[in-house]
């Protein structure tokens, strides 16, 4: 990595370090992830997040390990509605598998960290009866036996451990108030904990980089309704593993119950967890209650962000230079696209009431975000504002983006088509093209 890449990456991550400090993350690590060679790197990255002041709850699964162990013991798995039926013989094997994995994870988090980025760190791993279970019971005449579901979460107990800087580690086995043990799904445990703790994030892993579209590209962001439709699509669901489907269903439940963001990343990509948490665009799929991007009107607090965005184009002569003082007076004329507190797009709307017209000006989109037609989003918003005011025309001046405006319905016109006040300010040396959109 070149020095500039390191510096830029570190600077970009700094805001996320501050934003995440003190927040609560619930990480769901399925049995498939635990079976990978990258497992130790993921555990080290979880420990790194903890060292940065993030409260971590780690919930692990064991689905493939349980299947393998049951097969070795000659026990044929039984399912009803996709849920494992757990008899006493199965539970005995499951408890051994889950207990072994929990010890392995604890050992990894407790080991000497001399060969990791956390040399000298002391990490306390806490497990316990924070989850109280109850039996699933009988459905359509089928007894689920010792398969269970979450009855109650000891939220105060979990909070206490997190406040004392421990990593809480839980598996899919939980006890009931009668002292019996039940086999739960790790996805349900993670979801219920995330909801009860009002966690800021729930994070899951799969072999894929995230949720893919038909072209095999990662979908960076989905709303719960999008995920629900995806799961209802039989053809899409058929290509997903059971673990993926269950985590997506869990994400929808979590988002609809107050968890703002659920992240889905690959356990095969080294450092995927860190890239997802500390870069603006991430590497996986986010299931979110509201978009990470939002369109809004600018305020005086946005001066710095707008200046950072427009200065490079002013220096190249593409935009007419605005002083900070001028921008402060005009800032309320600007609309912004903001992504995680970074201004990635802006445009201004100047009214000319006496001419029943408006000017669309200072359109800029951050160089790294020009692939999603955000300029059109800003233009459409300002067209809407102009129509609300009853304007009949919207005009723009440009030296470089003529074709973009033509593609959006503008026509090239002469100077005399400008409103009177704008005509007096027209710079004949700059020779900007004048484009007009009839509303």
N, C-alpha and C positions, 0 to 999 in steps of 0.2 A: 504494500500500500504506500502510495506517495504521501509525503508530509501534508500536502494540501488536503488530500482526502481524509487523512486522520483528523486534521484540525477541523475541517468542515463537519465531519461526522460527530466529533466531540461537541462542537458548538450546537449542532442541531439537537443532540441528545440531552444537553444540559437542561433545557426547558422541561423535558419529560422526567428527568431525575427529580426536579423540584415539584412537578405536578403529581408524581406518583408517591412521593414521600408521605408516609402516614396512612396511605390508602390500603384497602383490603382486597387481596386477590385470592380467588379459589381456583386451584389448578387441578384439573381432572386428568390423571395420567393412566390411561387404559393399559390393560395387560399386554396389548400388542406393542405399545411403546416400551414397556419394561423389558421386552424380549430383544430389543435392538441394541446394537453395539453403541449407539449414540446415547443410550440411557444414562451413562455416567456424566456426559456433557450436559444433558438436560438438568440433572440433579445439581450439578455445579452451578448452572445458570440460575436455578431456583434459589440456591444459597446466596448467589450474588445479588439477586433482587432483594432478598431478606437483609443483606448487609447495607443496602441503600435505604433502609427504613420502611420497606413495604411489608405489611402484615400478610403472612403467607399461610394458607390452609391447603394442604396437599391431600387429595383424595385419590387413592389408587384402585384400579380394577384388577381383574385376574382371569378374564374370560377364557383366553386360549390356554393358559396354564391349568385352569380347572378342567377343561375338556380333555387335555392330555393326561392329567392325573386320573380322572375318572376312567378313561380308556385303559390305562395301565392296571387299574383295579377291577377291570371287567364290568364296569357299571355303565349301562347305556343311558345317555342323557334323555330326559323327557321334557317336552315343552307344551305349553298351552297359551295361545295368543302371543307367542314369541317370548314367554316368560318361563324360565327354568323351573321345573317342579323339583323341589329339594326334599328327599326323604332323609331318614337318619343316617343311613350308610353314606349317602352323597355328602351330607353336611360334615361328617367326620373328615372326609377327604378334603373338602373345601376349606375347612378351618386350618388344616395343615398347610395347604397351599397359600392361603391368605396370610397366615402367621409367618410363614417363611419369607414371603415377599416383603412384608412389613419390616421384618428384621433386616433384610437386605437393604432396603431404602434407608432405614435408620443408620445402618452401618456406613452407607455411602455418605450420608450427611454428617456423620460423627467422626469420619476417618481423619487422619492427619492430612491437612490441606497444604502441605509443603510444595506439592507439585501443581497447585491450582492458583488462580488469581486471589484466593482468600487465605493465603498463608498467615497463620497466627490468629485466625478468627475462631471464636468459640460459638458453636451453634447448639442450642438446646432443642431437641426434638421431643414433642409431647404427643402421646397417644392416650386415649381413655374413653370412658363411657359418655361421650358428649352426644351420641345419637341413641335415642330410645326407639326400639322397633316394635312392630306388631305384625301378626300374621296376615297374609293376603286373604286367607280363608278359602272359600269354595266358590267357583265360578262355573256355571253351566254344568254342575254336577262333578266338576273336576276339583279335587282337593290339592291346593298348592303346597300342603304340608308345612315344611319349614322355610319356605320362601316368604319373605316379608316386605314391609314397606316402612317408611319413616313415620313414627308416631309423634315424636317430639325432639327438638334440638335444645341442648343446654347452651343457650346463647350467652348467658352471663359467664359460664365456665370457659367457653371458647374465647370470649373477649378478654377475660382475665389472663389467659395464657398468651394471647397476642400482645397485650399491653406489657407483659413481662418479657417480650422479645423472643418468644419461642415460635418455632415452626410446628404447627399442628398437623399430624399425620394420621389419616384415618383410612380404613379399608371398607369393603362391602359387607362385613359381618358386624351385627349389632345385637345387643341384648334387649330383652323386653322387661317390663316391670315384674313379670313372674319369674325372671331368672333364666329364661330360655334364650338360645341364640338363634338368629334368623339370617338367612342369606338375602341380601338386598342387591340392587344394582348400584354401581358406583356413580352412575349418571344421576340417579335420584338423590343419593346422599349429597353429591356436590351441589346440585340445584337447590335442595332444601337449605343447606348451609349458606349458600350464597344469598338466598332470599332472606333468611332470618338474620344474617349478619349485615344485611344491606350492603353487600360487597360491591366494590366499584367495577370489578371485572370477574368473569369466569372464563377460564382458558382450557381448551381441549386440544388433543393431538390426533393426527391420522397419518397414513402413508402419503396422502396427497398434500399439496402445498396449501390447499384450502378447498372451497367449493368451486368447481369448474363449470364453465359454460359449455355449450355444444362444440365450440372450437378448441376446447381444452385450456382456455385461459382462466386464470384465477379471478373470481368475482370478489373485488376488494370489500364490498359493503352490501349487506342485505338487511332488509327490514324483517321483523317477525312474520308478517303476512307473506313476504316473498318466500321465506323458508317453508312456511306451511304449504304453499302452493307447490313448491318443489317436492316436498314429501308426499303430497297427494298425487303427483305425477308418477304413475307406476313405472314407466320406462326409465325415469331418472332414479327412482328408488331402487330399481333392480340392480343398478351398477354400483350402489353403495353397500358397504359392509354394514353389518348389524350395529357395530360400535359407532359408526358415523351417523347412522339414522337416529340412534338413541341420543347421541350428544346433541344433534340438531333439534330434536324434540325437546330436550332439556333446555337448550338455549332459548327456544321460543317461550317456554314456561318461565324461565328466569327473567327474560326481558319484560314479559308481560306482568311480572310481579316485582319490578323495581330495579333489576340489575341493568345498568345503563348499556354495558357492552359485553358481548361474549366473543371471544377470539378462537379461531379454528386454524391451527398451523400444523406443519409437518414435523414429525419426530425424526425424519431422515435428514433434514437440513440442519447442519451444525450451526448453532447460534440463532435458530429461527425465533426462539422466545425473546431474545434480546433485540433482534431486528424488529419484531412486531411491537415491542413495548417502547423502543427508544428511537424510532424513525417515523417521520411524518406519514409515509405511505404504507409502512409495514410490509409484510411478505405473505400474509394469509388472508382469510376472510373474517370480517367483523359482522356480527349480527347485532344491530343497534336499535335503540328505541327512537333515536332521531339521528339524522345524518351528521357525520363529522364536519361536513361543510354546510354553511348557511349563508344565505343572501340577506343583507341588512343595510340599513342606512348608516352612513359614517357619522362619527361624532368627533369632538375635539381630541379625544384620547387616541384616535386612529391616525393622527398627523404623521407620526413616525413611520408607521407601517405603509402608508400611502407614499410618503417620500422615498422609502426604500424601494418601492415598486416602480415608481415613475422616473427616478433620477437617471438610471442607466439609459433610458430612451431619450431623455432630455439631453444627455451628454452626447448622444449619437445624432442629435438634431432631428429625431423623429417626432418628438413632442416639443411644443413651445415651453420654455422654462417658466416655472411658477416659483415665486419666492415663498418661503415658509409663511410669511405674513399674508400673502395673497391666498395661499391654501387654507390658512386658518379662517379667513373670511368666507371662503367658498365651500368649506368641508361638508356642510349639510346638503350640498347639491350632489354629493357623491353617493353611489351605491357600491357596496363591497361584497366580495365573496371571501369568507373567512374559513380557514381550515385549521383546527386546533390552535387558535389564537394567532395564526399567521395570515396576513392579508395576501391572498393569491390572485385577486382580480379586482379591478375597479373601473368605474365609468362615471362621468358627470352628466347632469341634465340641467341645462341653463334655459330658463323660460324667457320668452319674448312675447309678453302678453299683448302688447299693442299690435303685433303682427300675427297673432293667433298661431304662433310657431314655437318650437323648442329646438335646442341644439344638443346633439349627442356628442360628447367630447371625452377626451382623455381615457380612451379604452385601452387598458393594459391588463394582460394576464401573465402571471409568473412563468418564466421559461420552462419550468418543470411540470406545468399543469396546463399545457396547451393542446392536450389530446382529447378533451372531453367537451369541446364546444362551449366553454364557459362564457366566451364573448357573446354568443347568441343568447345565453341566459340573461346577461346584463342588458343587452339590447332589447329583448322582449319585455323586461321589467320596465325599462324607460319608455318604450312604446306604450305600455299600459298606463304609465303615469301621464303621458301626453294626451292620451285619449280621455282619461278621467277629467283632465283640465279642459277638454273640448277643443284641443288644438287640431288644426287641419293638416299641419306639415311638421316633419322632423328633418332637420338637416345636419350634416356633418362635414368637417373639413379634414382632408388627409393628404399626405404626400406618398404614402407607402401601401395603404390597405385598400386601394380602389376596388380591386376585384372582390374582396370580401364584402364590401358594401353593395356592390352590384348583385352579388349572389343573394343578398338579403333584401332585394327589392328596391334599392335606391337607384336613382338615375342621376347622371352627371348634368349639372345645370351651370348657368353663367352667374357671374358676381351679382348682377342686378336682381337675382332671385332671392338674395339674402335679405333678412330683416334690416331696416334702416340703420339701427345702431351697430349691427354686426358688419354691415357694408362699410361703415366709416373706419372700422378697425381692421379691415382686410389687409393683409401684408402682400403686396404685389411682388416683392422680391422673393418671398417664400413660394409663391405660385401654387398654393394648396388647391387640390381639386375640390369642388363643391358638389356634394351629393345630397339629393333630396328624396325623401320618402313621403308620398301622399298618404295621409291617414283617413 
